[in-house]
Structure formats: C-alpha cells, structure tokens
Amino acid sequence: MYRIILFLLSSFLSIELCAQFDQDKKSIISDIDAKAEDYFSTAMQIWNYAEVGYQEEKSSGLLQEKLSAQGFSIKAGVADIPTAFVASYGSGRPVIAILGEFDALPGVSQTASPFREKRDDVDAGHACGHHLFGAGSMAAAIEVKEWMQSNNVKGTLRFYGTPAEEGGAGKVYLVREGLFDDVDAVLHWHPSNSNSANAASSLANKSAKFRFYGVASHAAGSPWNGRSALDGVEAMNAMVNQMREHISPDSRIHHVITSGGEAPNVVPEFAEVFYYCRHPEMQMVKQNFDWMVEIAKAAAQGSQTKMEYEVIHGLFNVLPNETLARVVHDNLSALGGIEYTTEEEEYANKIIESFEYASNVSVNHVKNVAPFKLIKKGQGGSTDVGDVSWAVPTAGLRTATWVPGTSAHTWQAVAAGGTTIGKKGMILAAKTLALSAIDFFRDGDLLAKAKEELDRLKGPNFKYEAFIGDRKPPLDYRK
C-alpha cells in the first residue's frame, strides 16, 4: 500500500511539474517517452559494440544512419578523424549544437549483471556511459528537429558526433578546425550517479608518453655494456614524485609504465611511461608539464639514455556559463528525478553491496535533482568539452544512469548502463536537452547574454591555442 501511495504521489507531482511546460514541450516529453525503447535500443547496440577511442566505426556509423534517416545532412570524417561527424538540420541563425560521445574504455569488460562478470566477446566496456551519451543526445536532436519542422522554426540545429573523449581529445581537433566558430550555444550531458545541472568547471589536462632509449646487454654477464631505458623511466618517476612537494595542492599528476622491458636478464633498450598532468587552471598545467619535460631530459642525461616525448592529448578546463546553465537546471528540476521499480531497487542494492569503500548509499538519491551551484574551480576529472566551452557558450547536465555511489570507469557503471536504470537516466537527459534547446531557439536575448558572459570570462586578450599544438589526431592511441 505504501508503494502505491508513493507512486501516486510521485505521478501527481510529475503532472504538476509538467504543467509548467507549454504544449510544445509537453509534446516533446510525450514523444520521447513513446520512443524510449527505440532510443535505448540504439544505446544498447553501442553498448554491445564497446569500441574504444578513434575505433568507433560501427557506433559512429549507427548514429549517422539514424540521424540521416530523420532528415539530417551528414558531414563525416571531419577534422581528419574518420569517426567524427556533424549532422545538421535547418539553416541560418541561431545555431544550436548538441554534443554526442560514443567511445568505450579498454579493460572494463562487463555484462549487465550486478556481479562482476566479464564478457567473452569484448575487452572494453562503456564504463563512462558514452553509449547513453550518444544515443540520448541523438534522441534530443531528433525531437528538436521535429519541433522545428512542425513549427517552421528558423535556425540551424547540429549534432556533433565526437569520438575519443577518453584520453583522445576528439573535440579539441574539431575546435581547432573551427567547426564551432559559428555556433551560438552548445548543450551536452554526461551519465552519472545523481541528477544535477550545475555551472561547473573541470580540470585542465595535458598528457604525454615519455619514451627512453638505451642499449641492450646481458644483465648479469655484461651490464656495463648496457644503458637501461627503464632506469630513465624510474629516474623520471622518482623526480616527479619529488616535484609533487613543490606544486600547488590542486595539481594532479598520475602515470603508468606502459613498457618496462621484456625480461629481467636483459638490460631494457626501450621503456615508456604515460603521464597525465592536471590543474583547475590551464596556465598551471602548462607550467607543471614543462617542468616534467625538464625532469625527463635530466633523467635521460643521468641514465645516459635518449628521450623523446609525444603529447597525446590536452584539454582546457570547462568555462561554466551560468546564463545557459540556469535554463538547463530549470528544465531538469521541472522534469524531476528518477523512480526505481521494485526490481530496479533490488538490482541497485546488489550493486551497492559490491562497493568496497562507499558507505551510507541510498537508492532514493536518484529521486532528487541537486540544487543549482556555480562551481568556478574545477575538480574531479577532465573533459574535451573544456575547449568547446572557450569557443562557444556551453551548458550541460548529469543524470543518474548509474546506481547511487557508483564511480565512473568501473564495472558497476558498465553494468547499470546496460539496464533500465541506464535507460531512465538517458531519457531524462534527452528530455532536458530537448527542452533547453527549444528555449535557446526561442530566446535571442538569452543567447546574447550568454555570449557576453563568455567574452567577459575569457578576457579581451584571450587567443585560443590548443594544448595539442599542431599534432594530428592520435588515431592509434588505443591500439
């Protein structure tokens, strides 16, 4: 009886909240609900493909096919990236864009089971929910296009298919190519374990692979004839660890040794270490990264090896746009949070039981939308949306596609993303994006105010120079 009363109360509140929407928005909400299974089916195809960065041929192709069938014109292979594309509908101003991602993460293969269960057919998994990101954004774009067509709305709607967010900086190449130069506003979202639409920054980030080259020799018989490339890597790691004492506490530096030699009895002639360098401010990332390069040079000199490094990706911190973010937050709040069924609650509790470190986690958390916050100082992770946000007024949201307490990049995130829990979060995001896009098309003054905010935050002397320099997209960085 309690559950029935709770459901009826929730339904009543949902009806009351939706009363805030005009007829166009109500129609879009109904249409998305009616097509939810089809949209989620697209997401699950991408979930099953589990293609890593710059290798998302099937995932990208599927989204292009779906958008083309709905009347979008497709420009594929943009910015010298085979899996990047731009889908467009309409003409003229304003130009409103929706971002969609679709890359998986290596080494996180998982079924939809609430227990650790590796899939046999793939070695990767959508541990950051980008299958939902791509399909949910596609759903929003299709619904907004239908609204534009039915109401003869002037302007251009674009869907940007952006690959390799996970360490490949796909969007940075699109920004560098000038593909956002005529856009008035950008919308994006991301899977999460809760619902929010803050004006929030992120950490700027620059990564590189440092490669050391030595001389091979027998490690026991004639080590004096060799020079260990691994010594170079270890010397660099030791000095970077000493460097940590003298950089700001907001800095984040982490690494993995991707190659350390083949056998203990052979002096390694090649070794490689992969570093990430992060900070809330771009200038501090540049300063710390340059210091790391000097350390790598010293490590090579001290070990009598040779060193070279390759910048793999570089991302700006997100520049939050409060003007647009408040519109997105208002739409998300009016739609409300997510209600689990009894079966979904049971599944969620099994996932929660698998957490080793989380405590005081409640499935009820997904019912809420967090109060609006302006977070100017980046924290947590990094995203290539950052570069987009310095080019165009940008706003986003997060919805609960994962069980409360779930961390991104975990098997638990992969699992929930393959269930109706993931579906509900994706549909909530699609609705929010679509309603917000309508608001942007309708309100030229809003777009002008957002542009003024962006210009003020960038400052008069800002000139975009990508962290990646002039390098070409690292299409093989996951191979």
N, C-alpha and C positions, 0 to 999 in steps of 0.2 A: 504493500500500500504506500509506503514511504517513497519508493522509487517512482510509482505512478504519479504521486503528488509532485515530486521533484521534477519529473518530466513535463507535466502540465504547466508548472510554474515557469520552467525554462522556455517552453513553447510560447507562453503568453508574453514573457519578456522579449523573446525574439520578435514576435509580431509587433510589440510596442516599439522596439528599436527600429525595425524596418519601416515603421510608419514615418520615420524621419526622412526616408528616401522618396524622391519623386517617382513618377510612373516609369520613366526610362530606366532608372536604377533598379527598381523592383523587377522590371522585365529581365534585366541582365542577371540579377540574382537567381531568378527562376530558371532562366536558360542554362546557367552554369550548373545548377542542381540537376536539371534534366539530362545534361550531357556529361555528368560527373564520371560515369562508368567509362565512357569513351575516352575522356581526357586521362583518366587514371590508367586505362589500358595502354595509352601511348607511353606514360611514365614507366609502366612495368616492362614494356619492351626495352626501353633504355636501361632499366634496372638489370634486366637479363643480359643485355649486351655487355655491360660493365667495361666500357672501353676507356682506357687511360688517355691522358692529355695528348693532343695532336694526332691521336689514332682513332678518333670517334667517327669514323666514316659512316657506319650504319646509324648511329644516333643522330648525327647531323643530317644525314640523308632523310631519315624519317620525319624530322621536324620540318625540313624543307618541303617534303612531299605533302604533309598535312596543311601547311600554310599556303602552298601553291594551289591546292585544291579548293581553298577558301577565297581565292581571288587575289592573293598577294603576289607581287612580282618579286622574283628571287635573283639576287646577285651573289653568286657563290665564289668561294676561293678568294675572298677579299684579303688585303694586306699580306699577300703571299702565303696565306695559310689555307690549305685545302679544305679544312673542316669549318672555317669561319664563313658566315654569310650574313646578308642583310635582306630581310623581307619587308617590302613596302606596300602601302595602300594609300591612295589619295594623292593630292598634290598641294603645293603652296604651304603657307604658314597658318597656324603654328606647326612645328614638327615635334611630335611627342614620341619618345622611344621607350621600349620595354626590353630589358636585357634577359637573356636566357643562357644558362650553362648546361653542360651535359657530360662532363668528364668524371670518371671514377678514380679511385685511389688504388695503387698497387698493394698487394699483400694483405687485403682485408676481405678475402672471400668469405661469404656467409649466406646461408639460406634465410628464409623468413622466420625460422624457429626462434623461440625465446631462450634457447640454449645454444651454446657455441657449437656450430655445425657448419663446417666448411663445404662449399660447393665443389663438385668434382670437375665442372666444366669451365670454370674461370679462376684466375688467380687474383683478380681485383674485385672491388665492391664499391657501391655508392655510399661510402661512409660519411659523406658530407651532403648527401641528398640531392645531388645535382640532376638526377633523373626527374625529381619532382620540380626542381627549379625550372628546367627547360620546358617540361610539359605544362606546368602551372602558368608560366609566363605566356606560352603559346595559347592556352585557353583564354587568358585575359585579352591577348591581341585579337583573337578571332571574335570575341564578344564585342570589343570596342569597334572593330571593323563593321560588324553587323549593325551596330548603333549608328555609325557614321553613314552607312549606306542607306539605312531606313529613314534617316532624318536629313539627308543631303548636307552633312556637316563638312565644311571646308577645312582643309589642312591635310597633313601627312602623318600617318601612323607607321612606325617602324618597329620591327622585331630584329634585334641584333643577336645572332647565334654566335656565342663567344666560347671557344674551346679553351682547354688547358688552363683553367683558373688555378688549379692546384700546382703551383710551382712553375708554370709555363708562361704566366703573364700575358695570356692571349689578348686581353682588352687593350693592353699597353700598345701593341702594334697597331690596333685599329685607331687608337687616339693619335699615335704618331703619324699615321697615314692621313689624318684629317677627316676621318669618317664621321666625327661628331661635330664638326665645325658649324653646321647649320641647324643643329638640334636645339630646341628651346627648353626641354625638360626630359629627364631620364628617370624611369622607375625600375626598381629591382626588388628582389626579396631573397630570403635565404631560409632554408629549413633550420629548425631549432628545437629546443625542448620547452619553449614557452612562447607567448604571444606578445609582441611589442613593436612599436614603430617610432623609435627614438631618432632624434637628430644626433647621430653618434659617429665619432671618428674611429680610426683604426690605427694600427702600427704601420709606419713606412717600413719597407723591407728591401734588402738587396742581397742576392745570393751569388755564390761563385764556387766553381770547382778548382781547387789548387792542386796542380799536378807536379810531382817531383820526379826527376830522372837521375838515376845513379848508375853504378857499374856493378854488374853481377859477378859473383865469385863464390867459391866454396866457403860456407860459413865457418867451417872448422879447419879445413886444410890450408886456406889462404885468404882469410878475411881481410888482411892488409891490402890485398889487391882489389878489393871491392869498395864501393861507396853506397851506403844504404839509402834508397829513396824513402824508406819507412822512417829512418832517422830524421829526415827532413820534415815529414808529416808530424812526427811526435814532438820534434823541437818546436814547430809552429803551434801545435796544440798546447804545449806547456806555456809558451809565451803569451798566447791568447788568454789562457786561464789567469796568468799574472796581470794581464791587461784589465781584466774584469774589476779589479780592486780600484781602478782609477777612472772608470767611466760612470756615467750617471746611473742611478738605480733603476731608471725606467728603461734602460737598454736591455736587449735580449740578444744573446749570441749562442747559437747551438750548431752542432756539427755531427756528421757521421763519416767514418772512414770507409770509403767505397771500394778501395783497393789497397791492400797492405802487403802484398807479396803472395807467392804461390806455395812455398814450402819453407819450414824453419831452417833447413840446412843450405838454403840459397840466399845470399845477400840480395834483397829485393832491388831490381833495377828500375822499378816503377811503383809509385804509390800515389794515392789520390785521396783528398779529404774535401767534403762538400759542406760549405758554411752558409748559414743564414745570419744576417745582421739586421736587427730591428730597433726602432725607437718611435715614439709618437711624432717626432719632428724629422722631416726629410734631411735637413742640414746635419743633424746629429748622426743619422745613418751614414751619410757621405763621409763625415769626419771619422767615425769608428771604422768604416770599411777601408778607408785609405790607410789607417793605422794597421789594420790587419794585413794589408798588402805589404807594408814595410816589414812587418814581422815575418811574412812568408819569404821575403827576399833575404832577411837575416838568417832564417832557418836554413835556406839553401846554401848561403855562404858558410855557415858554421858546419854543415854536414858535407861540404864540398860536392853538392849536387846542383842540378839545374832546376829552375822552377818556372812554370807558366800558369796563368790562371784564365779561366773563361767565365765571364759574367753570364749566369743562367737566366736570372730574372731580376727585375727591380720594380718596386711598386711605391707610389705615393701613399701617404695617409689619406683617408677619406676626409673631404672637406664638407662637413654637415651643412645642409641648407634647411634652416629652421622654417622658412616660409613654406616650402613644399612638404616638409616632414609633418607639420601640424595638420595638413589636409589629409595625408595618408593615415595619421593616427586617428583623426576623427572618423574616417570611414571604417577603420578596423574596430574601433571602440563601438561604433553603432552596430556592426555585424556581430560583435561579441566573440567569446571564446569557443571552446570545443567541448562537446559532451561525449563521453565514452559509453558504449553499450556494456552490459554485464560481461560479455565475452572479451571485449577490449580491456576492461579493467583487470580481468584475470590474467590476460596476456601481459599487460603493463606491470602488474605486481611480480610476475615471474622475471621480467627484465630487471626490475628494481632489486630483486633478490640476488642478481648476478653481479651487482656493483660491489667492488671491494672497498671503496673509500667513501662513497656517498652515504649520507645519513639524513634522517628526517625528510625523506622524499614522499610527497603525496601525489596521487594521480589527479587529485582535484585541482592541482595547479593549472592544468590546461584550460579550465573553465574561465580563467581570468585574462584580461588584457592589462598589461602593466601600465601605470601612469606615465605620461609623457615626460621625457628627460632630454635636456640638451647636454650632450657629452662631448666637450670640445677636445679633450685629451684622450688619445687613442689608448686602447688596452686590449688584451687578448690577442687575436690573430691579425692577419693582413689579407688584403684583397685587391685585385686589379681594378675593382670599381673605383679605387682611390684616384687613379689617373683620370678616369671618366669624370669624376666629381670636380676636378680642377678645370675641366674644359666646358662642362655643362652643369647647370643646377640639377642636383641629383637627390633623390629620396628613396628610402627603402623600408622594408619591414621584415619581421621574423614571425613565423608561425610554428605551432607545436606539431611538427611531423614526427617527432621522436617522443618517447616516454620521458616524463619529468626526471631530471637528474642525469640523463644521457649526455655524454660528451661526444662532440664531433670526432670523426676519424676513428670510430670504434666499431666492433662487430655489432654492438647493440643498435647503433644508428643504421647500419645496413639492414638489419633485421626488421626494425619497425618501419623503415622506408618501403618495405615490400608488403605492407599490410594496410588494412583500412585506417589504421592510425595515421600512417603517412598520407593516405588519400584525403582524410579530413583536413589535415593541415594544408595540403596543397590547394584544395578547393577554397578554403578560407583566404589563402593568399591570392588566388586568381580573382576572387570577387573584389578584394581590396584594391588590387592593381587596376582592375577594370573601372571601378567606381572613381578612383583617383584620376585615372587618365581622362575620364569624362569631365571631371572638374577642371583639369588643366586645359582641355579644349575649349571649355565654356568661358574661362576667365582670363582674358588677356592681361588685365591688371595684376593678377596673381603671378603670371609669368614674368612680367616686367619687374615686379618687386623681388622675385627670386633671382633674376639676373643682377639686379642692383646689389643684393646681398652677396652674391658670388664675387662680383667685381670688388666690393669693399673688402671681403675677406682675403682675396688674392693680393690686393695691393696694386698700386699703379705701375710698379716696376716688374711685375711677375712676367717671366717668359718661360714657357714650357720647354724643358729639356729632359727627356726620358732618362731614367736611370740606366736603361739598357743601351744607351748610346745609339750607334748605327748598326748594331748587330742584327742579323736576320733571325727570324723565329727559330728557336731550337726544336725543330720538328722531331728530332730523335732523342730528346732528353729522357724519355721513358723507356727507350729501347736498351 
